[in-house]
Amino acid sequence: MTDANFLREQLALIRELADRADPHIRKRLLALAEKYERRLAEQSRNTQDRS
């Protein structure tokens, strides 16, 4: 599994958990999801730069 696939799977899991969480936990999970999204975007840029 590539790192990008791992991040996508974790992002989906985090968002699913956030949908069911109480407001305080949801806020923290969504902040974590944003970090994963930034990492994915960074990896995507790095991959495009290499091409």
Number of C-alpha atoms within 10 A of each C-alpha: 5 7 11 15 11 12 16 16 11 14 21 13 14 18 16 13 15 19 13 10 14 10 11 9 13 18 13 13 21 17 13 14 21 13 13 18 15 11 15 19 13 12 14 12 11 11 10 9 8 6 5
